[in-house]
């Protein structure tokens, strides 16, 4: 297929040719527009997702970890998204990036085959659907992001909703990392300014992530911020203040005070999109002259597996089961077919 649109809403938005395995069906979506839907078996789908979401040249154990999480994400999202659409999943970041069979590589195919049928499950003490109080296995929503910046985030701090015991924010640096003990229990409001100013972060993700993804700076002029916040009805912006942070220091909400009123932007994704797709919600805002400066760390929402952290851990000798066991507390891969 030619002129396939991708990256909608992101700076890398564009069009490219893609090849899809199996049958492609033409149908109509709820807006009355033509929709082309590819029917792809699970394992073939995962073979296309893995190289679309992580470097295909990554360590084999990191690729295996990515294969398990990708498969789990398909299982977790089917029936929970796109309920009004003529397809189960999209091929973008909203579900998972899928670039078709043209993205498949020998290394990523091998990782998918080595973990065939495996997804993450956590042992829990009964649930609403189990008979009696026995221990049952619960599918983990195995979300992941590119670069945690040194600390992953709680799921409820990112998306709201109930806390998931398997998606608790955790440090991405070794317990004996020099000078990092003060951050081991969490970043929080008192430490985030100091944390994002670390020029050398001794974390596993720093072993694989570009320095510009680990720590970054974004500058906005006064008139830019006024324009970006114009629909909030606050007038000229006078103050930007984070209200509430997760365990990794990521912002839960941003208070915008202006000459005509006050507004709040809730949710890390809403904040990032408001300010031209900030790299992450792990940031502090400061004034530099007449400019607004965002100083931050990481790239992505930060919950679940840190992909570059998985690569760094694999390079240090961790197997994919150990990698997944760290990023998803109390969870391990189980073969379901």
C-alpha positions as CSV (number, residue, x, y, z in Angstrom):
1,X,0.0,0.0,0.0
2,X,1.3,3.5,-0.9
3,X,0.8,6.8,1.0
4,X,0.0,5.2,4.3
5,X,-0.3,7.9,6.9
6,X,1.5,7.6,10.2
7,X,2.5,9.7,13.3
8,X,-0.7,11.7,13.3
9,X,-0.4,14.5,15.9
10,X,3.4,14.1,16.2
11,X,6.4,15.9,14.8
12,X,7.3,12.9,12.7
13,X,3.9,12.8,10.9
14,X,4.2,11.6,7.3
15,X,3.3,9.1,4.6
16,X,5.1,5.9,3.4
17,X,4.6,2.7,1.5
18,X,3.8,-0.4,3.6
19,X,3.3,-4.1,2.9
20,X,0.8,-6.1,4.9
21,X,0.6,-9.9,5.1
22,X,-2.7,-11.7,4.5
23,X,-6.0,-10.2,3.4
24,X,-6.9,-6.5,3.4
25,X,-10.5,-5.6,3.6
26,X,-12.2,-2.3,2.5
27,X,-15.0,-1.0,4.7
28,X,-16.5,2.2,6.0
29,X,-15.8,3.7,9.3
30,X,-18.3,5.6,11.6
31,X,-17.4,8.9,9.9
32,X,-18.4,7.4,6.5
33,X,-14.8,7.3,5.3
34,X,-13.1,4.4,3.6
35,X,-11.1,2.2,6.0
36,X,-8.7,-0.5,4.9
37,X,-8.4,-3.3,7.5
38,X,-5.6,-5.9,7.6
39,X,-6.4,-9.3,9.0
40,X,-3.2,-10.5,10.7
41,X,-2.7,-13.5,12.9
42,X,-1.4,-12.8,16.4
43,X,2.2,-13.9,16.0
44,X,2.6,-12.3,12.6
45,X,1.3,-9.1,14.1
46,X,3.8,-9.2,16.9
47,X,6.6,-9.8,14.4
48,X,5.7,-6.5,12.8
49,X,5.1,-4.6,16.0
50,X,8.5,-5.5,17.7
51,X,10.8,-3.9,15.1
52,X,8.3,-1.0,14.8
53,X,8.6,-0.2,18.5
54,X,12.2,-1.0,19.4
55,X,15.6,-1.0,17.6
56,X,15.9,-4.3,15.7
57,X,19.6,-4.3,16.5
58,X,19.0,-4.4,20.2
59,X,20.3,-7.2,22.4
60,X,18.3,-10.4,21.9
61,X,17.1,-10.5,25.5
62,X,15.7,-7.0,25.1
63,X,13.9,-8.0,21.9
64,X,12.4,-11.0,23.7
65,X,11.1,-8.7,26.5
66,X,9.6,-6.4,23.8
67,X,7.9,-9.4,22.1
68,X,6.3,-10.4,25.4
69,X,5.1,-6.9,26.2
70,X,3.8,-6.4,22.6
71,X,1.8,-9.6,22.7
72,X,0.4,-8.7,26.1
73,X,-0.6,-5.2,24.9
74,X,-2.6,-6.8,22.0
75,X,-4.4,-9.0,24.5
76,X,-5.1,-6.2,26.9
77,X,-6.4,-3.7,24.2
78,X,-8.5,-6.0,22.0
79,X,-12.1,-5.3,23.1
80,X,-11.1,-2.2,25.1
81,X,-10.4,0.2,22.3
82,X,-11.9,1.1,18.9
83,X,-15.3,-0.3,19.9
84,X,-17.1,1.7,17.3
85,X,-14.6,1.1,14.5
86,X,-14.5,-1.7,11.9
87,X,-11.2,-2.9,13.3
88,X,-9.9,-4.2,16.7
89,X,-6.6,-2.2,16.9
90,X,-5.0,0.7,15.1
91,X,-1.4,0.7,13.8
92,X,-0.3,3.9,15.7
93,X,0.9,4.8,19.2
94,X,-2.6,4.8,20.5
95,X,-2.5,1.0,20.4
96,X,1.0,-0.1,19.1
97,X,3.0,0.9,16.1
98,X,2.6,-1.7,13.4
99,X,4.5,-1.0,10.1
100,X,3.5,-4.3,8.4
101,X,5.6,-7.1,7.1
102,X,8.2,-4.7,5.6
103,X,9.4,-4.0,9.1
104,X,10.1,-7.6,10.0
105,X,13.8,-8.6,10.6
106,X,15.5,-11.9,11.3
107,X,16.5,-10.8,14.8
108,X,13.1,-9.6,15.9
109,X,11.4,-12.7,14.3
110,X,13.7,-14.9,16.3
111,X,12.7,-13.1,19.5
112,X,9.0,-13.5,18.7
113,X,9.5,-17.2,18.0
114,X,11.5,-17.7,21.2
115,X,8.6,-16.3,23.3
116,X,5.8,-17.6,21.2
117,X,2.5,-17.5,23.1
118,X,4.0,-15.8,26.1
119,X,2.3,-12.9,27.9
120,X,2.8,-11.3,31.3
121,X,0.7,-12.5,34.2
122,X,0.6,-11.6,37.9
123,X,-0.5,-13.9,40.7
124,X,-3.3,-12.2,42.7
125,X,-5.4,-13.4,45.7
126,X,-8.8,-14.0,44.0
127,X,-10.9,-11.4,42.1
128,X,-14.4,-10.6,41.3
129,X,-14.6,-13.3,38.7
130,X,-13.0,-16.1,40.6
131,X,-14.8,-18.6,42.8
132,X,-13.4,-18.6,46.3
133,X,-10.3,-16.8,47.7
134,X,-7.7,-18.8,45.8
135,X,-4.7,-17.4,43.9
136,X,-5.4,-16.6,40.2
137,X,-3.3,-15.3,37.3
138,X,-4.2,-11.9,36.0
139,X,-3.1,-10.6,32.6
140,X,-0.8,-7.6,33.1
141,X,-1.4,-4.5,30.9
142,X,2.2,-4.6,29.7
143,X,2.5,-0.9,28.7
144,X,6.0,0.4,27.9
145,X,7.8,3.6,26.9
146,X,11.0,4.6,25.2
147,X,13.2,6.3,27.9
148,X,12.1,6.5,31.6
149,X,14.9,9.0,32.3
150,X,16.1,7.1,35.4
151,X,12.8,6.3,37.1
152,X,9.5,4.7,35.9
153,X,6.1,5.9,36.9
154,X,2.9,4.6,38.5
155,X,0.1,3.8,36.0
156,X,-2.4,5.9,37.9
157,X,-0.2,9.0,37.9
158,X,-0.1,8.8,34.1
159,X,-3.6,7.8,33.2
160,X,-5.7,8.0,36.4
161,X,-7.8,5.1,37.4
162,X,-7.0,2.5,40.0
163,X,-3.4,1.7,40.9
164,X,-2.1,-1.5,39.2
165,X,0.3,-3.5,41.6
166,X,2.3,-4.5,38.5
167,X,2.8,-1.0,37.3
168,X,4.5,0.7,40.2
169,X,7.2,3.3,39.5
170,X,10.7,2.0,40.3
171,X,14.3,3.3,40.0
172,X,16.1,2.3,36.8
173,X,19.5,2.5,38.3
174,X,21.4,-0.2,40.3
175,X,20.9,-0.1,44.1
176,X,24.6,0.6,44.6
177,X,24.8,3.5,42.1
178,X,26.9,6.2,43.6
179,X,25.0,9.3,44.8
180,X,21.6,7.9,43.9
181,X,20.4,6.6,47.2
182,X,18.5,9.8,47.9
183,X,16.3,9.1,44.8
184,X,15.8,5.4,45.4
185,X,12.4,5.7,47.2
186,X,11.0,8.2,44.6
187,X,11.6,11.6,43.1
188,X,8.7,13.7,44.2
189,X,8.3,17.5,44.2
190,X,11.2,18.0,46.6
191,X,13.8,16.2,44.5
192,X,12.6,16.6,40.9
193,X,14.6,19.8,40.1
194,X,17.8,18.2,41.3
195,X,17.0,14.9,39.5
196,X,16.4,16.5,36.0
197,X,19.7,18.5,36.4
198,X,21.8,15.3,36.7
199,X,24.1,15.5,33.7
200,X,25.2,11.9,34.0
201,X,22.5,9.5,35.2
202,X,23.8,6.1,36.2
203,X,20.7,4.3,35.0
204,X,20.3,1.3,32.7
205,X,18.4,3.4,30.1
206,X,21.4,5.8,29.9
207,X,23.4,2.9,28.5
208,X,21.3,2.8,25.4
209,X,19.4,6.1,25.1
210,X,20.8,9.3,23.4
211,X,21.8,11.9,25.9
212,X,19.2,14.3,24.5
213,X,16.5,11.8,25.5
214,X,17.8,11.4,29.0
215,X,17.9,15.1,29.8
216,X,16.4,17.9,27.7
217,X,15.5,21.6,27.7
218,X,12.7,23.3,25.9
219,X,12.4,27.1,25.6
220,X,9.2,29.0,24.9
221,X,8.9,32.7,24.5
222,X,6.1,34.6,26.3
223,X,4.1,35.1,23.2
224,X,4.4,31.4,22.3
225,X,3.0,30.3,25.7
226,X,0.2,32.9,25.4
227,X,-0.7,31.5,22.0
228,X,-0.5,27.8,23.2
229,X,-2.8,28.6,26.1
230,X,-5.1,31.0,24.3
231,X,-8.1,28.7,24.3
232,X,-8.0,28.3,28.1
233,X,-9.3,31.9,28.6
234,X,-6.7,33.0,31.1
235,X,-5.3,35.9,29.1
236,X,-1.6,36.7,29.3
237,X,0.1,33.8,31.1
238,X,1.8,34.9,34.3
239,X,2.5,31.6,36.1
240,X,3.0,27.9,35.2
241,X,3.0,25.6,38.2
242,X,3.0,21.9,38.5
243,X,0.3,20.6,40.8
244,X,0.9,17.0,42.0
245,X,3.7,14.7,40.9
246,X,4.0,10.9,40.6
247,X,6.7,8.9,42.2
248,X,9.1,9.6,39.3
249,X,8.5,13.3,39.5
250,X,6.2,13.4,36.4
251,X,3.6,16.1,36.5
252,X,0.0,15.1,37.1
253,X,-1.5,18.6,36.4
254,X,-0.3,22.1,35.4
255,X,-1.8,25.3,36.8
256,X,-1.9,28.1,34.3
257,X,-2.5,31.5,35.9
258,X,-3.1,34.5,33.6
259,X,-4.3,38.1,33.6
260,X,-7.9,37.0,33.1
261,X,-8.1,33.8,35.2
262,X,-6.8,30.4,36.2
263,X,-7.0,27.0,34.4
264,X,-5.6,23.5,35.0
265,X,-4.4,21.1,32.5
266,X,-4.8,17.6,33.9
267,X,-2.9,14.5,32.7
268,X,0.7,14.2,31.6
269,X,-0.2,13.6,27.9
270,X,-2.5,16.7,27.8
271,X,0.3,18.8,29.3
272,X,2.9,17.4,26.8
273,X,0.6,18.0,23.8
274,X,-0.3,21.5,25.0
275,X,3.4,22.4,24.8
276,X,4.3,21.0,21.4
277,X,4.8,17.4,22.4
278,X,7.2,17.8,25.4
279,X,9.4,14.7,25.6
280,X,7.9,13.6,29.0
281,X,6.0,14.8,32.0
282,X,9.2,14.7,34.1
283,X,10.1,18.4,34.1
284,X,10.3,21.6,36.1
285,X,9.3,25.0,34.7
286,X,11.4,28.1,35.3
287,X,11.7,31.6,34.1
288,X,14.8,32.7,32.2
289,X,14.4,36.4,31.5
290,X,11.2,36.7,29.5
291,X,11.2,33.1,28.4
292,X,9.7,29.9,29.9
293,X,12.2,27.1,30.3
294,X,11.1,23.4,30.7
295,X,14.0,21.3,32.1
296,X,13.2,17.6,31.9
297,X,14.2,14.0,31.7
298,X,13.0,10.9,29.7
299,X,11.0,10.4,26.6
300,X,7.5,9.0,26.9
301,X,5.0,8.4,29.7
302,X,7.4,6.3,31.7
303,X,5.0,3.6,33.0
304,X,5.8,-0.1,32.7
305,X,9.0,-1.3,30.8
306,X,11.6,1.3,29.9
307,X,12.6,0.1,26.4
308,X,16.1,1.6,26.5
309,X,16.4,0.4,30.1
310,X,15.6,-3.1,28.9
311,X,18.4,-2.8,26.3
312,X,20.8,-1.6,29.0
313,X,19.9,-4.4,31.4
314,X,20.3,-7.0,28.6
315,X,23.8,-5.6,27.9
316,X,24.6,-6.1,31.5
317,X,23.6,-9.7,31.4
318,X,20.0,-9.8,32.5
319,X,17.7,-12.2,30.8
320,X,14.3,-11.2,29.5
321,X,12.4,-12.8,32.4
322,X,14.5,-10.8,34.9
323,X,14.0,-7.6,32.9
324,X,10.2,-8.1,32.8
325,X,10.1,-9.1,36.5
326,X,11.7,-5.7,37.4
327,X,9.6,-3.4,35.4
328,X,6.3,-5.2,36.1
329,X,6.4,-5.9,39.9
330,X,5.3,-9.4,40.7
331,X,4.7,-10.5,37.1
332,X,6.3,-13.1,35.0
333,X,5.8,-14.4,31.4
334,X,3.5,-17.4,31.0
335,X,2.8,-19.4,27.9
336,X,-0.9,-19.4,27.0
337,X,-0.7,-21.2,23.7
